Amino acid sequence: MAKITYIEHGGTEHVVDVANGLTVMEGARDNGIPGIEADCGGACACSTCHVYVHPDWVEKLPPVDPMEEDMLDFAFEPKPGQSRLTCQLKVTDDLDGLVVQMPEKQI
């Protein structure tokens, strides 16, 4: 289980426990976190679960695969190196303390 902090665009923080094996997107969805729409349900077929990963965490995450990289082209104001799709981030104990911030909107 990992404690993940989701920060809304306006600054409201939500700190929740997310079970190992789920994705960061599923953790947001299951806990009613606003700002992650996840229109495709986690199939990496949209960019509506886009977040900015806190700089302290960027190097600790697995690399972006080509499919995720392609979908990030459609995200709202992606930030090179910090933008990730939460559907592609599988929760493990190693993600305990992860901090992500939602963009102003999802597209």
MIGUKE-945695 format. One record per residue (C-alpha): residue in one letter; x, y, z. Coordinates in nm, 3 decimals, always signed. Example, Ala and Ser with C-alpha at 12.3 -4.5 7.8 and 13.67 -1.06 7.14 Angstrom:
2
drenmar|east|north|up
A|+1.230|-0.450|+0.780
S|+1.367|-0.106|+0.714
//
This chain:
107
drenmar|east|north|up
M|+0.000|+0.000|+0.000
A|+0.122|+0.348|-0.082
K|+0.016|+0.686|+0.049
I|-0.029|+0.914|-0.252
T|-0.092|+1.288|-0.249
Y|-0.311|+1.421|-0.528
I|-0.313|+1.799|-0.559
E|-0.596|+1.967|-0.746
H|-0.507|+2.251|-0.983
G|-0.638|+2.501|-0.724
G|-0.413|+2.356|-0.452
T|-0.650|+2.131|-0.256
E|-0.462|+1.821|-0.142
H|-0.602|+1.471|-0.106
V|-0.381|+1.215|+0.068
V|-0.507|+0.861|+0.025
D|-0.386|+0.505|+0.068
V|-0.384|+0.314|-0.259
A|-0.349|-0.064|-0.265
N|-0.058|-0.225|-0.444
G|-0.149|-0.349|-0.789
L|-0.388|-0.065|-0.864
T|-0.283|+0.227|-1.079
V|-0.247|+0.583|-0.955
M|-0.551|+0.660|-1.174
E|-0.759|+0.387|-1.007
G|-0.659|+0.525|-0.668
A|-0.793|+0.866|-0.767
R|-1.112|+0.721|-0.917
D|-1.184|+0.493|-0.621
N|-1.137|+0.780|-0.375
G|-1.341|+1.039|-0.565
I|-1.044|+1.266|-0.635
P|-1.155|+1.545|-0.872
G|-0.938|+1.636|-1.169
I|-0.865|+1.289|-1.305
E|-1.139|+1.194|-1.549
A|-0.996|+0.869|-1.691
D|-1.238|+0.861|-1.984
C|-1.085|+0.548|-2.138
G|-1.085|+0.357|-1.809
G|-0.711|+0.306|-1.803
A|-0.646|+0.175|-2.154
C|-0.392|+0.449|-2.237
A|-0.627|+0.563|-2.514
C|-0.679|+0.921|-2.396
S|-0.497|+1.177|-2.185
T|-0.765|+1.254|-1.927
C|-0.567|+1.110|-1.636
H|-0.270|+1.340|-1.700
V|-0.078|+1.475|-1.400
Y|+0.244|+1.656|-1.323
V|+0.473|+1.443|-1.108
H|+0.651|+1.629|-0.828
P|+1.016|+1.683|-0.932
D|+1.139|+1.470|-0.638
W|+0.959|+1.170|-0.789
V|+1.034|+1.199|-1.160
E|+1.348|+0.981|-1.151
K|+1.187|+0.724|-0.919
L|+0.915|+0.626|-1.166
P|+0.948|+0.377|-1.450
P|+1.027|+0.539|-1.785
V|+0.751|+0.656|-2.017
D|+0.681|+0.394|-2.281
P|+0.613|+0.494|-2.644
M|+0.234|+0.452|-2.618
E|+0.212|+0.680|-2.314
E|+0.444|+0.929|-2.482
D|+0.213|+0.941|-2.784
M|-0.093|+1.004|-2.566
L|+0.084|+1.279|-2.371
D|+0.095|+1.475|-2.699
F|-0.281|+1.521|-2.652
A|-0.263|+1.629|-2.285
F|-0.335|+1.983|-2.169
E|-0.008|+2.176|-2.134
P|+0.227|+1.880|-2.087
K|+0.551|+1.949|-1.903
P|+0.846|+1.755|-2.042
G|+0.984|+1.521|-1.779
Q|+0.698|+1.579|-1.533
S|+0.385|+1.485|-1.727
R|+0.259|+1.130|-1.683
L|-0.062|+0.939|-1.738
T|-0.172|+0.796|-1.405
C|-0.321|+0.489|-1.574
Q|+0.035|+0.384|-1.656
L|+0.170|+0.411|-1.302
K|+0.124|+0.084|-1.114
V|+0.121|+0.126|-0.736
T|+0.385|-0.055|-0.531
D|+0.538|+0.011|-0.191
D|+0.807|+0.206|-0.377
L|+0.549|+0.475|-0.461
D|+0.472|+0.549|-0.095
G|+0.477|+0.928|-0.066
L|+0.424|+1.000|-0.437
V|+0.295|+1.351|-0.508
V|+0.109|+1.440|-0.828
Q|-0.069|+1.757|-0.933
M|-0.355|+1.779|-1.179
P|-0.343|+2.025|-1.467
E|-0.595|+2.305|-1.501
K|-0.814|+2.078|-1.714
Q|-0.814|+1.743|-1.888
I|-0.865|+1.716|-2.263
//
